[in-house]
Amino acid sequence: MNRPFVRDGKPCPPASVDEFELFPGVAEACAQLAAAGYVLVVATNQPDVGRGTQSQEMVEAIHCKLRQLIPALAHIEVSYAAGRPGDPPDPRRKPEPGMLLDASLLLGLDLARSWMIGDRWRDIDCGRRAGVRTIFIDFGYVELLRAPPDHTVRSFAEAARIILAGR
């Protein structure tokens, strides 16, 4: 949804509200999905909070801006787990499906009719483990998918078109 800062071929989150910027067409695509009856949920790993390199207050301020830019957003699920090598997997940190399972219970969502759009292997694995259909936005990062997505696209707007076409 938002422009990452790519370092060594891998995306990194914005460090401040001022750095937070949506990709073109995301707000409009979200409005179209919401108008079609989809409940919009963001599931986001924020491991820098767990690692102590980003404050939870800053992440919450960025999420506030996200809600302003996308008023149709129903809910944000966040995992602050650091995800350090050797740690047991946190059930709420992608690629585990906990955030999607929690959101489905909270909002009464049917996961079999739901979609996960993401640009990282963790997003696709999370969606597959939760039993939702997946769309991978390929930005050419230096990391390989571990599970095949249902669709691969180049933009969020293209992902929304696939979802709306299959309605």
C-alpha positions as CSV (number, residue, x, y, z in Angstrom):
1,M,0.0,0.0,0.0
2,N,2.7,2.4,1.0
3,R,6.1,3.2,-0.7
4,P,8.9,1.3,1.1
5,F,12.4,2.4,1.3
6,V,14.4,-0.3,-0.5
7,R,17.8,-1.1,1.0
8,D,20.0,-3.9,-0.4
9,G,17.0,-5.1,-2.4
10,K,14.7,-5.4,0.5
11,P,11.8,-3.1,1.5
12,C,12.0,-1.2,4.8
13,P,9.2,0.8,6.4
14,P,9.0,4.6,6.6
15,A,10.7,6.0,9.8
16,S,8.2,8.8,10.2
17,V,4.8,10.1,9.3
18,D,6.4,12.5,6.8
19,E,8.0,9.6,5.0
20,F,4.7,7.6,4.8
21,E,3.3,7.8,1.3
22,L,0.7,5.6,-0.5
23,F,1.4,4.2,-4.0
24,P,-0.6,5.9,-6.7
25,G,-4.1,4.5,-7.0
26,V,-4.2,2.7,-3.7
27,A,-6.8,5.0,-2.0
28,E,-9.1,4.8,-5.1
29,A,-8.7,1.0,-5.3
30,C,-9.6,0.7,-1.6
31,A,-12.6,2.9,-2.1
32,Q,-13.8,0.7,-5.0
33,L,-13.3,-2.5,-2.9
34,A,-15.2,-1.1,0.0
35,A,-18.0,0.1,-2.3
36,A,-18.3,-3.5,-3.6
37,G,-18.8,-4.7,0.0
38,Y,-15.3,-5.8,0.9
39,V,-14.1,-5.2,4.5
40,L,-10.7,-3.7,4.4
41,V,-8.1,-4.9,6.9
42,V,-4.4,-4.2,7.1
43,A,-2.2,-6.9,8.7
44,T,1.2,-5.6,9.3
45,N,4.4,-6.8,10.9
46,Q,6.2,-4.0,12.8
47,P,9.3,-5.9,14.1
48,D,11.3,-2.7,14.5
49,V,9.2,-1.9,17.6
50,G,10.0,-5.3,19.1
51,R,13.7,-4.7,18.3
52,G,13.6,-1.3,19.8
53,T,14.6,0.6,16.7
54,Q,11.1,2.2,16.1
55,S,8.6,3.5,18.7
56,Q,5.1,2.1,18.9
57,E,3.9,5.7,19.1
58,M,5.4,6.4,15.6
59,V,3.8,3.3,14.1
60,E,0.5,4.3,15.6
61,A,0.9,7.9,14.1
62,I,1.6,6.4,10.7
63,H,-1.5,4.2,11.1
64,C,-3.5,7.3,11.9
65,K,-2.3,8.9,8.6
66,L,-3.2,5.6,6.8
67,R,-6.8,5.8,8.2
68,Q,-7.0,9.4,7.0
69,L,-5.9,8.5,3.5
70,I,-8.1,5.4,3.4
71,P,-11.3,6.2,5.3
72,A,-12.9,2.9,4.3
73,L,-10.2,0.9,6.2
74,A,-12.1,-1.2,8.8
75,H,-9.3,-2.4,11.0
76,I,-5.5,-2.6,11.4
77,E,-4.0,-5.8,12.9
78,V,-0.4,-5.3,14.1
79,S,2.3,-7.6,15.3
80,Y,5.2,-6.0,17.1
81,A,7.1,-9.3,17.5
82,A,10.7,-8.9,16.6
83,G,11.0,-12.2,14.7
84,R,14.6,-12.8,15.7
85,P,16.3,-16.0,14.3
86,G,16.0,-18.9,16.7
87,D,12.9,-17.5,18.4
88,P,9.8,-19.7,18.2
89,P,7.3,-18.3,15.7
90,D,4.8,-15.8,17.1
91,P,1.3,-16.9,15.9
92,R,0.4,-13.3,15.1
93,R,3.6,-12.5,13.1
94,K,3.4,-13.1,9.4
95,P,3.9,-15.7,7.9
96,E,1.8,-17.2,10.7
97,P,-1.9,-16.5,10.1
98,G,-2.8,-15.2,13.6
99,M,-3.6,-11.6,12.5
100,L,-5.9,-12.8,9.8
101,L,-7.6,-15.3,12.1
102,D,-8.0,-12.6,14.8
103,A,-9.5,-10.1,12.3
104,S,-11.9,-12.7,11.0
105,L,-13.2,-13.3,14.5
106,L,-13.4,-9.7,15.4
107,L,-15.2,-8.6,12.2
108,G,-17.1,-11.8,11.3
109,L,-15.3,-12.3,8.1
110,D,-15.5,-15.5,5.9
111,L,-11.9,-16.3,5.2
112,A,-12.8,-18.6,2.3
113,R,-14.2,-15.5,0.5
114,S,-11.3,-13.2,1.5
115,W,-8.1,-12.1,-0.2
116,M,-4.6,-11.2,1.0
117,I,-2.7,-8.7,-1.1
118,G,1.0,-8.4,-0.3
119,D,4.5,-7.7,-1.7
120,R,6.5,-10.1,0.5
121,W,6.7,-13.9,0.8
122,R,5.4,-13.6,4.3
123,D,2.2,-12.0,3.1
124,I,1.5,-14.8,0.7
125,D,2.4,-17.6,3.2
126,C,0.2,-15.9,5.8
127,G,-2.7,-15.8,3.4
128,R,-2.3,-19.4,2.3
129,R,-2.1,-20.6,5.9
130,A,-5.3,-18.6,6.8
131,G,-7.1,-20.1,3.8
132,V,-7.6,-16.9,1.8
133,R,-6.8,-16.3,-1.8
134,T,-3.6,-14.4,-2.4
135,I,-2.3,-11.7,-4.8
136,F,1.4,-11.0,-4.9
137,I,2.5,-7.5,-6.0
138,D,5.9,-8.1,-7.6
139,F,8.2,-5.1,-7.0
140,G,11.3,-7.1,-7.8
141,Y,12.6,-7.4,-4.3
142,V,15.6,-9.6,-3.6
143,E,13.7,-12.5,-2.0
144,L,11.9,-15.5,-3.3
145,L,8.4,-16.6,-2.7
146,R,8.0,-19.8,-0.7
147,A,4.4,-20.5,-1.7
148,P,2.8,-19.7,-5.0
149,P,0.2,-16.9,-5.0
150,D,-3.1,-17.2,-6.8
151,H,-2.2,-14.2,-8.9
152,T,0.8,-12.0,-9.5
153,V,0.5,-8.3,-10.4
154,R,2.6,-5.1,-10.5
155,S,0.3,-2.8,-8.5
156,F,-2.3,-2.6,-5.8
157,A,-4.8,-1.2,-8.3
158,E,-4.3,-4.2,-10.6
159,A,-4.8,-6.5,-7.6
160,A,-8.1,-4.7,-6.8
161,R,-9.2,-5.2,-10.4
162,I,-8.7,-8.9,-10.1
163,I,-10.8,-9.1,-6.9
164,L,-13.6,-7.0,-8.4
165,A,-13.7,-8.9,-11.6
166,G,-14.1,-12.2,-9.7
167,R,-17.0,-10.9,-7.6
